[in-house]
Amino acid sequence: MTEQNPWITKSTETKYENPWIRLDESQVINPAGNDGIYGVVHFKNRAMAIIPLDEENNTWIVGQFRYTTNTYEWELIEGGVCDGEDLLIGAQRELEEEAGLNANEWKMIIDGCQLSNSVSDEIGYAYVAKGLTITATNPEETEQLQIRKLPFDELVKLVMNGDIKDLLSVAAVLKVKVLLEMKLI
């Protein structure tokens, strides 16, 4: 086995595009040497999640209806950070917009995870935010959010019970649990 790319791209055509995504279809020769197609969803923003923690290890999550899954979901404070925008500035904006919180301590805990690498190039990042102060929320017009404050340990239980399904939320919560146990945050 080799780690070199076994795919040969013959041509690529954009099939759909909007301000957030682009769908490309490529004519390829697959690793077996046969003709085929491959579709890739290109994300124009980077996914961002934030876990705010207060002095008692309480945190905040948001609930909202997700159009793509036709379900109501609880997840971390999340949003998109435009290409070219500083990741920390994007995280700070999302924390204030969705939870009405500012923080003076930030630690990146996930630096570029691949969220669905079989069909998309979406990359996710996550921060822990501490030193919190309360401000006003300012959600986007596409967001109708409920905000919930809870102990971090309760959030871990929601993840472990499968009540939180968003992959970036799951990964960030479990990583923070380990970092807290190791006293690294």
C-alpha positions as MATLAB code, in Angstrom:
seq = 'MTEQNPWITKSTETKYENPWIRLDESQVINPAGNDGIYGVVHFKNRAMAIIPLDEENNTWIVGQFRYTTNTYEWELIEGGVCDGEDLLIGAQRELEEEAGLNANEWKMIIDGCQLSNSVSDEIGYAYVAKGLTITATNPEETEQLQIRKLPFDELVKLVMNGDIKDLLSVAAVLKVKVLLEMKLI';
ca = [
       0.000    0.000    0.000;
       1.070    3.543   -0.678;
      -0.007    6.847    0.806;
       0.082    8.538   -2.597;
      -3.164    9.585   -4.267;
      -4.496    6.638   -6.345;
      -7.243    8.768   -7.949;
      -6.830   10.448  -11.349;
      -9.055   13.457  -11.983;
      -9.956   13.840  -15.650;
     -12.222   16.886  -15.265;
     -14.233   18.777  -12.644;
     -17.451   20.739  -13.120;
     -19.321   22.869  -10.590;
     -22.918   21.602  -10.452;
     -24.281   23.979   -7.810;
     -23.093   26.964   -5.788;
     -24.499   29.339   -3.168;
     -22.870   31.682   -0.609;
     -22.041   28.777    1.752;
     -21.221   25.720   -0.382;
     -20.199   24.578   -3.836;
     -20.899   21.114   -5.254;
     -18.300   19.836   -7.707;
     -18.551   16.657   -9.766;
     -15.334   15.154  -11.053;
     -14.867   12.571  -13.789;
     -12.218   10.261  -12.372;
     -10.286    7.079  -12.799;
     -10.737    5.285   -9.491;
      -8.043    3.335   -7.596;
      -9.044    0.125   -9.456;
      -8.347    1.856  -12.799;
     -12.019    2.227  -13.789;
     -13.877    5.334  -14.928;
     -16.134    6.884  -12.326;
     -17.481   10.071  -10.786;
     -16.841   11.722   -7.452;
     -18.898   14.512   -5.890;
     -17.380   16.895   -3.366;
     -19.201   19.476   -1.282;
     -16.827   22.415   -0.771;
     -17.555   24.546    2.290;
     -16.789   28.262    2.030;
     -16.633   28.605    5.828;
     -14.766   26.709    8.495;
     -16.896   25.151   11.238;
     -16.350   26.554   14.727;
     -17.497   25.281   18.120;
     -17.015   26.925   21.482;
     -17.288   25.449   24.978;
     -17.599   28.275   27.483;
     -16.701   27.222   31.040;
     -17.337   29.334   34.123;
     -15.539   29.009   37.467;
     -17.855   26.144   38.555;
     -17.447   24.286   35.218;
     -20.904   25.225   34.012;
     -21.300   25.602   30.281;
     -23.874   26.775   27.747;
     -25.408   24.952   24.791;
     -27.947   26.035   22.210;
     -30.992   24.287   20.834;
     -32.351   24.892   17.376;
     -34.296   23.234   14.601;
     -31.935   21.858   11.958;
     -33.444   22.078    8.482;
     -31.145   19.403    6.992;
     -32.185   16.665    9.426;
     -35.722   17.934   10.128;
     -35.015   17.624   13.868;
     -34.549   19.835   16.898;
     -30.972   19.520   18.165;
     -28.912   20.646   21.147;
     -25.283   21.411   20.391;
     -22.372   23.600   21.338;
     -22.261   27.235   20.370;
     -21.247   26.944   16.727;
     -20.962   28.884   13.541;
     -19.007   29.457   10.388;
     -15.756   31.386   10.112;
     -15.124   32.763    6.647;
     -11.933   31.875    4.823;
      -9.515   34.674    5.562;
     -11.132   35.536    8.909;
      -9.044   34.858   12.003;
     -10.354   31.737   13.777;
     -10.269   33.293   17.239;
     -12.127   36.403   16.102;
     -14.778   34.161   14.522;
     -15.078   32.124   17.725;
     -15.428   35.297   19.808;
     -18.155   36.571   17.483;
     -20.107   33.296   17.645;
     -19.916   33.128   21.454;
     -21.338   36.623   21.751;
     -23.960   36.194   18.999;
     -25.382   32.896   20.217;
     -24.831   32.859   23.976;
     -24.392   36.514   24.909;
     -20.978   35.808   26.423;
     -17.506   37.298   26.138;
     -14.360   35.560   27.356;
     -10.840   36.726   28.148;
      -9.186   33.259   28.058;
      -9.210   31.113   24.921;
      -7.638   27.731   24.219;
      -7.944   25.941   20.890;
      -8.714   22.272   21.534;
      -9.512   21.054   18.012;
      -7.376   22.344   15.181;
      -8.729   21.262   11.824;
     -10.778   18.069   12.181;
     -12.369   16.629    9.034;
     -16.130   16.442    9.563;
     -17.255   14.263    6.662;
     -14.221   13.574    4.478;
     -15.895   11.069    2.172;
     -18.094   13.760    0.599;
     -16.975   17.165    1.856;
     -13.906   19.234    2.624;
     -15.489   20.829    5.725;
     -12.942   21.468    8.473;
     -13.852   22.048   12.117;
     -12.194   23.883   14.989;
     -13.088   24.232   18.659;
     -12.101   26.453   21.548;
     -12.630   26.454   25.286;
     -13.520   29.934   26.521;
     -13.027   31.036   30.153;
     -13.105   34.275   32.096;
     -16.689   34.863   31.012;
     -18.765   38.023   31.148;
     -22.398   38.376   30.094;
     -23.467   40.614   27.225;
     -26.417   40.598   24.802;
     -27.104   37.884   22.239;
     -27.377   38.746   18.551;
     -28.272   35.589   16.585;
     -28.380   35.552   12.801;
     -31.791   35.723   11.118;
     -31.569   31.994   10.298;
     -31.175   31.101   13.987;
     -34.038   30.693   16.443;
     -32.073   29.571   19.479;
     -32.765   28.375   22.991;
     -29.832   28.848   25.350;
     -29.289   26.393   28.184;
     -26.781   26.666   31.022;
     -25.783   23.346   32.615;
     -22.927   21.681   34.481;
     -20.242   20.402   32.104;
     -20.635   16.871   33.546;
     -24.309   16.945   32.509;
     -23.240   17.892   28.982;
     -20.925   14.870   28.908;
     -23.901   12.671   29.883;
     -25.964   14.148   27.024;
     -23.162   13.255   24.618;
     -22.738    9.741   26.034;
     -26.508    9.119   25.909;
     -26.621   10.129   22.241;
     -28.781   13.180   22.941;
     -26.210   15.418   21.236;
     -25.544   14.218   17.710;
     -23.532   17.038   16.132;
     -20.085   15.540   15.494;
     -18.055   18.660   16.242;
     -19.945   19.027   19.545;
     -19.323   15.384   20.453;
     -15.610   15.575   19.654;
     -15.083   18.842   21.516;
     -16.988   17.744   24.629;
     -15.099   14.468   24.894;
     -11.761   16.199   24.369;
     -12.553   18.781   27.061;
     -13.552   15.979   29.440;
     -10.129   14.376   29.000;
      -8.305   17.717   29.241;
     -10.142   18.527   32.489;
      -9.328   15.102   33.928;
      -5.662   15.644   33.030;
      -5.841   19.175   34.526;
      -4.648   20.683   31.248;
      -7.410   23.298   31.143;
];
